[in-house]
Amino acid sequence: MKYILRIGNKPITIENNILQLTDAPDLVTTGDGDKYIGYEHIGGAYSGNRKYIIEERNSIVADYISDIVGDGVFLDLACGDGALTVPCAKCGIRIIAGDISNGMMMILQERAKRNNVSLENVTLCRMNALTLPIEDKSIDCVVANSMLHLISNPQKVLDEIYRVLKKGGSFVCLSDAPARKSIAISEYEKENAEYSRAVGEIYDTYWEELKAYDVSAKRYSWKFDRESACKTMFREVETKVIERSMQYADRLVDRFLPRFEGRGFSDQVDVPSEIHKAVSGKVVASIREKYGKRFENITYHGIEEDICIYRYKK
């Protein structure tokens, strides 16, 4: 992929099989310039205990992307822990997987290993989405899922995506809505209410306890009308809806709790790690004691969102 990447004249450092193509910090929340949130410190907490699983819905999206890319090149921008990169690699397409977090891409490699997926055609790069180290008009398809709202100047990222796409190339977007509907299945109304109550108690108690340390919640998220921006930039859009409506069950201890304990939510970014560790441990212990043995099996039952794919063509 070196003919596509803008390597420059500086020697390239490789850490854990990841090309280091930027020395930008993994997050910037202060100052007068562009601000953004990277997930370096979140690492293994982001996907909870499902971080090494290939989700069926991501395999479906990977098949769609594979058909578009063919023998071209796919850029998975803000690839994170490889939720999409790994199933795309399984399809055999050539991929540049870019993220500002080395830690997340190390999980990507472990996810591939545990699922016997070769990364032979994948080039892992630590990169900054605001200044992509990629040649003009060299990429066939780009995905930048769940990341534009984490950047204060998302239009700059969109301009970069447009720049690197070939004429006729595609920017593929998934719905910004959560992947799972918060719809209580009637037969599980009691269990879902308990789940919501337990989550609320953990979070509310956590932030109340942090007041003693003069720490308050600050959610870093910037609004952006992606649809309007894309319609202005791209010549056409194609929409595809893949019906799912599959029932699922999420245990508190498998998804929410490990992410919470790992300081994996964006409003926890400014909580010092040692303070977080002490407070979260105390809070979880008290809530666990309150619910007793059933705490381990508090579960939310919901309905999986349909997969809505927007394909913007340059």
Phi, psi and omega in degrees: 000002187298332179288344179265324182282144174270094186279322183079189184266350181284145175301139182269127176270138176240123178237121180052044179068019181244121176292129181266095187256010173206149173249016177294148177294160183282345173207146177225115183239000180227171178097180185264353182270196179294139178246151180198161179243119170259168187247029181303314185285344181282315175048238186291350183277340190303312183260014179062216181276008180253017188293342180253005182270142170268109182288143182301320183295327178287329175294323178296315178295322179298319177298319179298313181295319180301319179297324180288315188287319183058237179264017178273207183232135180251130174255113174264096185274134189059052185293340177059226184272016171086020181305324179255325181302315185295312177295331176291321177297325178298331178283348175090005181281160178278132189226137162255115180256113185242138177202159178269000181250112173296321182300318179295320182287338172291324175293322176306314181295322179290323177299315179297316181300314183290341179252013178054043179254125179285138175255023183302323182263014182247128174253114181270129184223130167279115184218161177255121184296341181284338178217081186294130179276056187225142181294153177300143170050047183240355187245140182271328183208139177233138168237135176226073190276136174056042180224334185298328180286351180264011181231133184290338179235069184296334179298327178297321177293318180297322177297321178293318178300315180298319181299316186278345180286139172293160171297127185091355178289168187235136168257112185258125181238141171263162179305141178285349180291155177304150184290347182228133181287139175272060179248118180286124174288127191308321183290347179245023185303318182294315181295319181294323179295321179293320178300310181298321180294316181295317178299315179298318180295318179297310184292314181297317180294321179302309183288331176293318179295327182289343178300328179296339179258009181060039178242129179231161183289135174221110183271123178265105179202132184244135182286143180203128178273083183299318183300313180295318180297317182292321180295331178285323187274320189261154187284333179200162178228140178240131182246136179227129177246125178250112184291136179237286179051037179272140177284147178217165178224123179246117174280142179307320185280353182259333185235295184295312188297311179296328177289318178297312182293333178273009181059045189262009177255147188299332180281000176261001185305319185271002178278118178305139189301319182291321177294317179301314183300316182292314184288314182297321179299316179296316183294311182297321179299319181291320179289322178299318179294322181298317184272344177069211186299331183286351180305318183298336185244017174294121191228143172255130178251123183220190181239128182291137179295144171298151178273117180248117184247130175248125179246107179266125185255133180279000000 
